[in-house]
């Protein structure tokens, strides 16, 4: 009979019984249950830690640069843009990219202020020129990454690179639609069908302009907090989906209850169940605009139940999500600090190695010169 000590590492214990040719079924059932639970927990933690490390150090084939044209030069450019811990220049480039993101968002926001749109140069406002400069920088950055990567397939599949592409595409799509609408206006202005097409193009153009707000997601490339938040949502995807499922169920249930008790009341705002969905969503989220309220006592009771359900539902996952977010954020920051120290030590070793090589080479040259002088 084997007994599993609680302090023993399950992974090491598994290796030991494998080495001695023993079977886990020789242990008592209680020990086996605890052992399997600990093994699953440790494996989940190792998997999460591995994915967390991949957030800091993306998997990239370093050997691929050796077989590429100008491999060393492209590797240097790649580290400059992708690895901010590789050098001071890479850190400066990361700060510069973040600054351009913030400037473009501020310019896009200020461009909607009517007072700032009065002064124009060549038909464009000052903020539009700032935004165009930012777009040109983002486009240059994206294509430079695309040209220096040694694995184009993984590059295109990366979520952060997709965000970079989405950040610049709306502007060029906007240029195409604006050119198309201008051409339609100049060609046949009296044709009603043409004007209808121009109207549709203008609506699509508004949606394309709205897509520019996704540019703020570029901050995730250099923001540890945003990466930790996205990683938390990915790890808690099932819990978040269950939360939305419960919210939708609550909206349907309390909407039907509220309509049932209020349908015969005069002056009630709930004329149908779909009209009650907005009230139920606002009440469950505990926002409570007060734009729609019940007029009967039964309706007030249903509203109280809906609000109570929303408080309980919203309070359950907050502690879980916050604890995981804090844990992932702390691990990411610790890994970033470790990477910084490792990179600094590597650079220090390289500098020392170069100095020693220079010293030995100079000594060898002096010795050779003395020997030739003696001869």
N, C-alpha and C positions, 0 to 999 in steps of 0.2 A: 504494500500500500504506500503510495507516494503522497506526501503532504506539500502543498505549495505555500511557502512562507510569504506573507504579505509584502515584506520589504524587498523581496527578490524581483529583479527586473524581468518581466514576462518574456521579452525578446531573448535575453540570455538564458532563461530557464528553458525556452523552446529549443535553443541551440544545444543545451546540455543533454536534454532527454533524446534529442536526435543523435547526438554523439554516442551515447551509451546504448542506443537501440531500444529505448523504452517507449511506452505508449501513454498518451495523455489519459486514456480510459482507465489506467491504473490508479488515478487519483480519485478521491471522493467527489461526489457530485457537487457539493457546495464549493469546494476548492476549484473545480473545473469551471463553474459558472463565473466565479469572481475572476479567475484567470482569463477567460475569454472576453469578459467585459473590459479588463485592463488592457488586453492586447488590442482590441478594437479601438479603445480610446487613444492608446499610444500611436497606433498606425494613422488614425485621423489627425492627430497632432503633427506627426511627421509629414503627412501629406500637405497640411496647411502651411507648415514652416517651409516646405520646399516651394510651394506656390508663392509664398511671401518673398523668398529669396529671389524668385524669378521676376518679381516686380522691380527689384533693385538691379539685378544682373540678368537682363534678358539673354536667352540662349542665342548664341550667334557662333557660326562656324569660323573660328579664327584661322583655320588652315586654308579656307577658301581664298583669302587675300593673297596667299603665296603664289597661287596659279593664275592670278589676274594680271591684266596689263596695268602697270604702275601700282602694283599691290601695296607697297609700303606707303606710298603717297595717299592712296585711297583709304588705307587703314588709319592713317593719321587724321584725315578729314572725318572719318567715321567716328573715331574716338572724340574728336573735337565737338561733334554735334550730339552724339548719343551718350557719352560717358562724361558727365560733368566733374567726376572725381579723378579723371586721368591727368589733368593739368590745370594750371591757372587760366590758360586761354579757353579751355572747355567750360570752366566755371563762368568766365566772363561771357561766353556765348550763350550760356543758359540764362544768365541775368538779362542779356540783351534781348533774347527771344521773349522772355516774360514781360519785359518793358514794352516791347512792340505790341504784345497782346493787350496789355492794359491801355496803351495809347489808342489803339484801334477801337477798343470798346468805348472809351471816353469820347473819341471823335464821332463814332456812330451815334452816341447818345446826344451829344451837343448839336449834331446836325439836324435834329428834330426841333430845336429851339428856333422860333420864328425870327427873333432879333438877330441871331447869328447867320441867318440865311439871306440877309439883305445885301451883304457885301460879297461880290463874286468876282472871280478872275477867269476869263475865257469860259463863262457860263457855268462855273463850278464854285462852290463855297470853299472857304479855307479848310473846313473840317473834311470835306470830300478829298482834297489833296492830301491831307494827313492820312486818311483811310486808304487812299490809293497807294501811298508809300508803304504802308503796313502790308497791304496785299502783295505788293511786289516783293517785299522781304519774305513773307510766308511762302510765296511761290518759289522764290530762289532757294529757300531752305528745304522745301519738300523735294524739289528736283535734284538738289545736291545730295540729299540723303538717298534718293533713288539711284543716282549714278554711282555712289560710293559703296552701296551695300553689295555683299557677296552672295546674298540669297534673296533674289527679287520676290520669289513666291512667298516666303515668310514675311517679307517686308510689306507686301500688299495685304496679307491676312492680318497684320497687326492692327489692334483697335486704335492705338494712339496715332498711327499713320493714317488710318481712315478718318480720324478726327481732323488731322492736318489737311486732308484733301477736302473734307466738307467745309472747312474754314475758308478756303479760297474759291471753291466752285461757284457759290452764289454770285460773286461779283462778275465773273466771266459770263455766267448765264444771264445776268442782268444786262450786260453789254449787248449780248445777242438779241434779247427781246427788245431792248431800246432801239437797236438798229432796225429791227423788223417793224416796229410800230412807227418809227420815223419814215421808213420807206412806204408804208401803207398810207400815211398821211400825205406824203408828197405826190403819190401816184394818182389815187382816185379818192378825193375827199367827199364826193357827193354820193358815192355808192353806199347804200345802207348795209349791205352784207359785209363790205369791207370795214365799215365802222363797228359793226358787231364783232368782227374778228379782232379789231384793235382793242375793243373793250375787254374781250376775253384775255388778250395778251396782257393788258394792264392789271387784270386781277391776278394772273399768274405771276406777274412781276412783283406785286405786293407780297405774295407768299415767298418768293425768292429772296426779296429784301429782308423778310422776317427771319429767314434761315441764317442770316449773318450773326444772329445772337449766339449760335452754337460755337462761335469763335472763342467764347470764354472757356470752352472745354479744353482748349490747348494748354490751359494752365495745369491740367492734370499731368502733363509730361514733367513738370518741374515742381509740383506741389505734392508733398508727402501726405498732407491731410486729405486731398481729393482722391489720391490713389488708395489710401486706407479706407475711405468711405466707399469707393467703388468695390474694393475687395470685400468689405463687410457685406454689401448688398449681394455680391456673387455667392458668398459663403452661406448667407441666410436667405437664399432665393426661395426655398420651400416655405420658410416661416412667413416671408413677406407675401407670397402668393396666398397662403392660408389667411393672412390678415385681410387682404383685399376680398377674398371669398366671403369671409364673415361680414365685412362691411356691406358687400352687395346683398347678401342674404338679409341683413338687418334692414337695409333700405327697402327691399321688396316687402318684407313682413310688416314693418311699421307703416309703410305707405298704404298697404291694404287695410290695416287696422284703423288708421286715421280716416281713410275714405269711408269705411263702413260706419263709423260713429258720427261722421260729420256730413254725410250726403244729404240728409233731410233737414239740416239746419239752414236758416236764412242768413245770408251775409257771410257764409263760409268761403274761404279762398280755395278750398279743395273740391274742385268740380269733377275730377277723375283721378285715377291712380297715377297715371304719368305726371299729372300736375302736382302730385304730392311727393314725387321723387326728390325734387329740389329741397323741399322742407326736411325730408328724412335725411338726405345727405348732409345738410347743414347742421342738423341736430346731432347726428351720430358723430360728426367731426368736432362737436362741442364748440363750433363757431358761433352759431345763434345770431343770425342777422336780425331777426325779428320782423322781416318783411311779410311773413306768412305765419299766422298764429291761429290756434283752434279757438272756437267760440263756445263750445260746450264743455261741461265738466268731464264727460267721458273723454273728450279730445285732450283735455289737460292731463288726464291720467295716462293716456297713451303717449303723450309728449314727454311726460316725466320718465316713463319706462324707456323710451327711445334715448333720452339724454343719459340715463343711468347706464344703459347698455353701451353707449358710446364711450363713457368714462372708463368703464371696466375694459372694454375692448382696446382702447388706445393706451391704457396703462400697462397692459400685459407685456408687449414686446419691447417697450422702451428700455427697460433695464438690461434685457438680453442683448439688444443691438448696441447699446452704449458700452457695455462691458467688453463686447467683442471688438468694437471700434477702438476703444482705449488700448486693448491688448495688441491689436494689429498695428496701431499707430506707434506704440512704444517699440515694437519689434522692428518696424521699418526704420525708425529713427536710429535705433541701436545698430542696425545693419549698415545704414548710411555712414554712421560715425566710424564703424569698423572698416568700411571700404576706404574712407578718407585716410585713416591711419595706414592702411596697407599700401595705398597709392603713394603716400608720402615716403614711406620706408623704401618702396621700390625705386622712387626717384632719387632718394638719398644714396642707395646702393649703386645706382647707375653713375651718379656723379662721382662717388668715391672710386668706383672702378675706372672711370675715365682718368681721374687724377693719378691713380697708381700707374695706369698704363702710360700716361704722359711722362711721369717721373722715371719709370724704368726705361722708356724709349730714349729720354734725354740722357740718362746715365750710360746706356749702351752706345749712343752716338759719341759721347765724350770719351769713352774708353776706346772706341775705334779711332777717333781722331788722335788721341795720345799715342796709340800703337803705331799709326801711320807716321806720326811726327818722329817717333823714336827710330823708325826704320829709315 
